[in-house]
């Protein structure tokens, strides 16, 4: 938003969309305490707090109801945390006085508590601060609501969740406590199940929000609308018309100092299982009974259960030259930075259609897109194969867009054909409309109690068991064969 145009609106937490009204959640009032654990870390500074700021600026976090608490081991004051965050909220050196005032008011909502992640002392102090806020901002008819966002590595989830359960649960009747955890959720099926069991022993499934920011992207959220609100696609979206589906993620940079984290998970866990499988589910799932979160997630689980075992010959793994030069990466690392896999679905709609999923770092371009390629026209009287097939392309990033590749007559006197595009660029078509960042959308969903765009436990278990376990075994087998070959020579 341009200089001098910032203002804070007043909104309630309900939504006017039919989708949200289906949740049977009316508007809520009373105190809302948002706790960001890992408040001094990069994820919190770059994503979580800016998302909260944008929600505040749009009126979704009213100052008379909301307080934000940062919690971490780093010993700093309230003002020190606020100063660390300021540069991530307003980057324009020429920001207007009005903009700076909005930032200052938001930062004033933030308090900081320092403490360890596995000791009750710090969390009792945090609970004391929250109770003080609740006593000031909870009306007689209002609720006491507590949202804990774990901007932390999964290794500390169990201890932090235990401390929240022991010390910081909502204490009022009718209120709620919700916990947001970041993916990747474990390194394999065993660790994912262990984490799920530990957290599931402390919280009910409706209290747990496993966040995957890809599910908050504008065009990912558009998938169900495109598929089920447009008659055009209903008869085409099947094996009779579609030749293949490609889901592609490319980055033009390497690990850049994040090698230690990345090497634990690799491109398979970090990108394919973490993001692209969610996109795959939305493309391939059957029409849900309704837009209620459970109905949508039921269909996602069904399509994951229909994925046939992956064949070795349909997998390609690679590591970019120079990956091991990153000082945070082990010298003998065989972690893949590129992976391509073909998934096949054993059901009536998709039998025989390959879903080609590709992801890689340090490639020659940056983009994430879905390409639905249609079959050739039978009995083609124009001999159009040289122009290529019809394709429906959804570009998720950068610069969100959708376009359809069609064969049309080349302008002129001759009857010749050429491939052209029907193009919908979001930035051009919706000029002046703010497209929300994924994190602000998903945090708002959490406050509203809408779990549609979050991952359910059984969904996580299925994609780990059927897909990630194969990749881990495949990688281990390939690494063993390479090592044996080196030793022989």
C-alpha positions in Angstrom: 0.0 0.0 0.0 1.4 3.4 -0.9 2.6 6.1 1.4 -0.1 7.9 3.3 -2.7 5.2 2.7 -2.3 3.0 5.7 -5.1 2.7 8.2 -6.5 0.2 10.7 -10.0 -1.1 10.1 -12.3 -2.8 12.6 -13.5 -6.3 11.7 -14.8 -9.3 13.5 -13.4 -12.8 13.2 -16.3 -14.3 11.2 -16.3 -14.4 7.5 -19.0 -13.5 5.0 -18.0 -16.3 2.6 -20.3 -19.3 2.2 -17.2 -21.5 2.9 -16.6 -20.0 6.3 -20.3 -19.8 7.2 -20.3 -23.6 6.8 -18.0 -23.9 9.8 -20.9 -23.0 12.2 -18.6 -20.6 13.9 -20.1 -17.2 14.7 -18.1 -14.1 15.5 -16.1 -14.3 18.7 -15.3 -11.5 21.2 -13.1 -11.3 24.2 -9.4 -11.4 24.8 -7.2 -13.0 22.2 -3.6 -13.9 23.3 -1.3 -14.8 20.5 2.0 -16.4 21.6 4.9 -16.7 19.2 7.4 -19.3 20.5 10.8 -18.9 19.0 10.1 -15.1 18.7 13.8 -14.2 18.2 14.2 -16.6 15.3 14.2 -16.0 11.5 10.8 -17.6 10.9 9.1 -15.5 13.5 10.8 -12.2 12.4 10.4 -12.8 8.6 7.0 -14.5 8.5 5.0 -14.8 11.7 5.2 -11.2 13.0 4.8 -9.5 9.6 1.7 -11.7 9.0 0.2 -10.6 12.4 1.0 -7.0 11.5 -0.9 -7.2 8.2 -3.9 -8.7 10.0 -3.7 -5.9 12.5 -3.5 -3.3 9.8 -6.6 -4.8 8.1 -8.6 -4.7 11.3 -8.6 -8.5 12.1 -6.6 -8.0 15.3 -8.4 -5.2 17.2 -6.2 -3.6 19.8 -9.0 -3.7 22.4 -9.0 -7.5 22.3 -5.6 -8.7 21.2 -2.2 -9.0 22.9 0.9 -10.6 21.3 3.5 -12.4 23.3 7.0 -13.4 22.2 8.7 -16.2 24.0 12.3 -17.4 23.4 15.5 -18.3 25.3 17.2 -15.1 24.2 17.4 -12.6 27.1 16.1 -9.3 25.7 13.6 -6.6 26.8 10.2 -5.7 25.3 11.8 -2.7 23.5 14.7 -4.7 22.1 12.3 -7.3 20.5 10.2 -4.5 19.1 13.3 -2.8 17.5 14.4 -6.1 16.0 11.0 -6.6 14.4 10.5 -3.0 13.2 12.7 -3.4 10.1 10.6 -6.4 9.0 7.3 -4.5 9.2 8.2 -1.3 7.4 11.2 -1.4 5.0 10.6 1.9 3.2 13.1 4.5 4.5 10.7 7.2 3.3 7.7 5.8 5.3 5.1 8.5 6.2 4.4 9.5 9.7 1.0 7.7 9.5 2.7 4.5 8.5 5.2 4.7 11.3 2.4 5.4 13.8 0.5 2.2 12.7 3.7 0.2 13.1 4.3 1.8 16.6 0.8 0.9 17.7 1.2 -2.7 16.6 4.6 -3.1 18.3 3.0 -1.7 21.5 0.8 -4.8 21.5 3.9 -7.1 21.8 5.4 -8.2 25.1 8.3 -10.5 25.5 9.0 -13.3 28.0 12.3 -15.1 28.2 12.7 -18.7 29.3 13.8 -22.2 28.4 11.5 -24.5 26.3 11.6 -27.4 28.8 11.1 -25.7 32.2 7.9 -24.6 33.9 9.4 -21.4 35.4 9.4 -19.5 32.1 5.9 -20.8 31.1 4.4 -19.9 34.4 5.7 -16.4 33.9 4.2 -16.4 30.4 0.9 -17.6 31.8 1.0 -14.8 34.4 1.4 -12.2 31.6 -1.4 -13.7 29.6 -3.8 -13.7 32.6 -3.0 -10.1 33.2 -3.9 -9.3 29.6 -7.1 -11.4 29.9 -8.3 -9.6 33.0 -8.1 -6.3 31.2 -9.6 -7.3 27.8 -12.1 -10.1 28.4 -15.6 -8.7 28.6 -18.4 -10.3 30.6 -19.8 -12.0 27.5 -16.4 -12.5 25.8 -14.2 -15.5 25.5 -10.6 -16.1 26.6 -8.7 -17.4 23.5 -5.1 -18.5 23.4 -3.2 -19.2 20.2 0.3 -20.7 20.4 2.5 -20.5 17.3 5.5 -22.7 17.4 8.1 -21.0 15.2 10.5 -23.7 16.3 12.3 -26.8 15.1 10.2 -30.0 15.4 12.7 -31.4 17.9 11.4 -29.1 20.7 7.7 -29.5 19.9 7.1 -32.2 22.5 8.7 -30.3 25.4 7.1 -27.0 24.4 3.6 -28.6 24.0 4.0 -30.3 27.4 4.8 -26.9 29.0 1.8 -25.3 27.3 -0.5 -28.1 28.5 0.9 -27.9 32.1 1.2 -24.1 32.5 -0.6 -22.1 29.9 -4.0 -23.6 28.9 -7.1 -21.4 28.7 -8.8 -21.2 32.0 -12.2 -19.7 31.1 -15.4 -21.5 30.2 -16.2 -21.4 26.5 -12.7 -20.2 25.4 -10.1 -22.2 23.5 -6.4 -23.1 23.3 -4.9 -23.8 19.8 -1.4 -24.8 18.8 0.1 -24.2 15.4 3.1 -26.4 14.4 5.2 -26.0 11.3 6.0 -28.7 8.8 8.1 -30.7 8.0 6.7 -32.8 10.8 9.4 -35.4 11.5 12.0 -36.8 9.2 10.3 -40.1 8.4 7.2 -42.2 9.2 8.6 -43.2 12.6 9.6 -39.7 13.8 6.4 -38.2 12.4 4.3 -40.8 14.2 6.3 -40.3 17.4 5.7 -36.5 17.2 2.0 -37.0 16.4 1.6 -39.4 19.4 3.4 -37.1 21.8 1.4 -34.0 20.8 -1.8 -36.0 20.4 -1.5 -37.1 24.0 -1.6 -33.5 25.1 -4.1 -31.9 22.7 -7.2 -33.0 20.8 -7.1 -32.9 17.0 -9.3 -29.8 16.7 -6.7 -28.0 18.8 -3.7 -28.8 16.5 -3.1 -26.8 13.4 -0.2 -28.3 11.2 0.6 -25.5 9.0 1.9 -25.8 5.4 2.2 -22.3 4.0 1.6 -23.5 0.4 -2.0 -24.2 1.4 -2.3 -20.5 2.1 -1.2 -19.4 -1.4 -3.9 -17.6 -3.4 -3.9 -19.9 -6.4 -3.5 -23.1 -4.3 -6.7 -22.0 -2.5 -8.2 -21.4 -5.9 -7.9 -25.0 -7.0 -11.2 -26.3 -5.5 -13.0 -23.3 -7.0 -11.5 -23.8 -10.4 -12.3 -27.5 -10.4 -15.8 -27.6 -8.9 -17.3 -24.2 -9.7 -16.6 -24.3 -13.4 -18.6 -26.6 -15.6 -15.9 -26.2 -18.2 -13.5 -28.4 -16.3 -15.8 -31.1 -14.9 -16.0 -33.3 -18.0 -12.3 -32.8 -18.9 -10.7 -33.6 -15.5 -10.0 -37.3 -16.1 -7.9 -39.9 -17.8 -9.9 -39.6 -21.0 -8.7 -36.1 -21.7 -5.6 -35.5 -19.6 -2.2 -36.9 -20.8 -0.2 -35.9 -17.7 0.0 -33.4 -14.8 3.3 -31.7 -13.9 3.8 -30.0 -10.5 7.1 -28.1 -10.7 9.1 -26.2 -8.0 12.4 -24.5 -9.0 14.7 -22.3 -7.1 17.6 -20.4 -8.6 19.6 -20.3 -5.4 21.2 -23.0 -3.1 21.0 -23.5 0.6 22.8 -20.2 1.4 23.7 -20.9 5.0 20.7 -23.0 5.7 22.5 -26.2 4.7 22.5 -27.6 8.3 18.7 -27.5 8.4 18.2 -28.5 4.8 20.5 -31.5 5.0 18.3 -33.1 7.7 15.4 -33.2 5.4 16.5 -32.8 1.8 14.4 -31.6 -1.1 12.0 -34.5 -0.7 10.9 -33.7 2.8 11.4 -29.9 2.6 9.5 -29.4 -0.6 7.8 -32.5 -2.1 6.2 -33.9 1.0 5.9 -30.6 2.7 4.3 -28.6 -0.1 3.8 -30.3 -3.5 1.9 -33.3 -2.2 -0.7 -30.9 -0.9 -1.0 -29.4 -4.4 -1.2 -32.9 -5.8 -4.1 -33.8 -3.5 -6.1 -30.7 -4.5 -5.6 -31.5 -8.2 -6.5 -35.2 -8.0 -9.1 -35.5 -5.2 -12.8 -36.2 -5.8 -15.4 -33.6 -5.1 -16.1 -33.3 -1.4 -19.5 -33.5 0.1 -19.2 -29.9 1.3 -16.6 -27.3 2.0 -16.4 -28.3 5.7 -12.8 -29.0 6.6 -13.4 -32.7 7.5 -15.0 -33.4 4.1 -12.2 -31.8 2.2 -9.5 -33.6 4.2 -11.3 -36.9 3.9 -11.0 -36.7 0.1 -7.3 -35.7 0.3 -6.6 -38.8 2.4 -8.5 -41.0 -0.1 -6.4 -39.9 -3.0 -3.2 -40.4 -1.1 -4.3 -43.9 -0.2 -4.9 -44.6 -3.9 -1.3 -43.8 -4.9 0.4 -47.0 -6.2 3.9 -48.0 -5.1 6.5 -45.9 -6.8 8.8 -47.6 -9.3 12.6 -47.1 -9.0 12.9 -46.3 -12.7 10.4 -43.4 -12.3 12.6 -41.6 -9.8 15.5 -39.2 -10.5 17.6 -37.7 -7.7 20.5 -35.3 -7.9 22.7 -32.9 -5.9 23.9 -29.6 -7.3 27.6 -29.0 -7.7 29.0 -27.1 -4.8 26.3 -28.1 -2.3 28.9 -29.7 0.0 30.9 -26.4 -0.1 28.4 -24.9 2.3 30.2 -25.0 5.7 27.0 -26.1 7.4 26.7 -29.3 5.2 28.6 -32.5 6.1 31.4 -33.2 3.6 30.0 -36.7 2.8 26.4 -35.7 2.5 24.3 -37.5 -0.1 21.2 -35.5 0.6 19.4 -34.8 -2.7 18.8 -31.2 -3.7 16.8 -32.2 -6.8 14.1 -34.9 -7.1 11.7 -36.0 -9.8 9.1 -38.7 -9.2 6.1 -40.0 -11.1 3.1 -40.7 -9.0 0.3 -42.9 -10.3 -3.2 -43.2 -8.9 -5.2 -46.4 -9.0 -8.7 -45.2 -9.4 -11.3 -44.7 -12.1 -10.6 -41.1 -12.8 -6.8 -41.2 -13.0 -5.7 -44.7 -14.1 -2.8 -44.4 -16.5 -2.2 -40.6 -16.0 1.3 -39.8 -14.7 1.6 -37.0 -12.1 5.2 -35.8 -12.6 6.5 -34.0 -9.5 9.8 -32.1 -9.8 11.6 -30.0 -7.2 15.1 -28.6 -7.1 17.5 -25.9 -5.8 20.2 -24.0 -7.6 18.5 -24.4 -11.0 18.4 -21.8 -13.8 15.1 -20.2 -12.9 12.7 -19.7 -10.0 9.1 -20.7 -10.4 6.4 -23.0 -9.0 3.6 -24.1 -11.3 1.1 -26.7 -12.2 0.8 -27.8 -15.9 -2.2 -29.9 -16.9 -1.4 -31.3 -20.4 -4.3 -32.5 -22.5 -4.2 -35.4 -25.0 -3.8 -34.9 -28.7 -7.0 -34.2 -30.7 -8.1 -37.5 -32.3 -8.3 -37.3 -36.1 -6.5 -34.0 -36.3 -7.4 -32.5 -39.7 -5.1 -29.5 -39.1 -2.0 -31.5 -38.3 -1.4 -29.4 -35.2 1.0 -31.6 -33.3 3.9 -29.3 -34.2 2.3 -26.6 -32.1 2.1 -28.8 -29.0 -0.8 -29.9 -26.9 -3.4 -27.9 -25.1 -2.2 -27.0 -21.6 -3.8 -25.4 -18.6 -1.0 -23.7 -16.5 -1.4 -22.3 -13.0 1.7 -20.3 -11.9 1.9 -20.2 -8.1 5.0 -18.0 -8.0 6.4 -15.6 -8.9 3.6 -13.3 -10.2 0.5 -15.5 -9.8 -1.2 -16.3 -13.2 -3.4 -18.8 -15.0 -3.2 -19.4 -18.7 -4.5 -21.8 -21.3 -2.5 -22.8 -24.3 -4.7 -23.2 -27.4 -4.2 -23.8 -31.1 -5.7 -21.0 -33.2 -5.6 -19.8 -36.8 -2.5 -17.7 -37.6 -3.7 -14.2 -38.7 -3.4 -13.9 -42.5 -4.6 -15.3 -45.8 -3.3 -18.8 -45.3 -5.0 -21.5 -43.3 -2.1 -22.1 -40.9 -2.2 -22.7 -37.1 -0.3 -21.3 -34.2 -0.3 -21.9 -30.5 -1.5 -18.9 -28.4 -2.4 -18.2 -24.8 -5.5 -17.1 -22.9 -3.8 -15.3 -20.0 -5.1 -14.2 -16.6 -2.4 -12.4 -14.7 -3.6 -11.7 -11.2 -1.5 -8.5 -10.8 -2.9 -7.0 -14.0 -6.5 -8.2 -13.6 -6.9 -7.4 -10.0 -4.9 -4.1 -9.8 -5.2 -2.4 -6.4 -6.4 -5.6 -4.8 -4.1 -6.8 -2.0 -3.3 -10.5 -2.4 -2.7 -11.7 1.2 0.5 -13.6 2.1 0.0 -17.3 2.9 0.9 -16.9 6.6 -1.6 -14.1 7.3 -4.4 -16.1 5.7 -3.6 -19.3 7.7 -3.2 -17.5 11.0 -6.6 -15.9 10.4 -8.0 -19.4 9.7 -6.6 -20.6 13.0 -8.2 -17.8 14.9 -11.5 -18.6 13.2 -11.2 -22.3 13.8 -11.1 -23.3 10.2 -8.9 -26.4 9.7 -9.6 -26.8 5.9 -6.1 -25.6 4.9 -4.2 -27.6 7.6 -2.9 -31.1 7.6 -4.8 -33.8 9.5 -2.9 -36.5 11.4 -4.1 -39.4 9.2 -3.2 -37.4 6.1 0.3 -36.9 7.4 0.7 -40.6 8.2 -0.5 -41.7 4.7 1.9 -39.4 2.8 4.8 -40.4 5.0 4.0 -44.2 4.8 3.3 -44.4 1.0 5.7 -41.9 -0.4 8.4 -40.6 1.9 9.3 -44.0 3.3 9.9 -45.1 -0.3 12.2 -42.2 -1.0 14.2 -42.8 2.2 14.7 -46.5 1.4 15.6 -45.6 -2.3 18.2 -43.0 -1.2 19.8 -45.4 1.3 19.9 -48.1 -1.3 21.4 -45.8 -4.0 24.0 -44.4 -1.5 25.0 -48.0 -0.5 25.4 -49.0 -4.2 27.5 -45.9 -4.9 29.7 -46.5 -1.9 30.2 -50.1 -2.8 31.2 -49.1 -6.4 33.8 -46.6 -5.1 35.2 -49.2 -2.7 35.6 -51.7 -5.5 37.6 -49.3 -7.6 
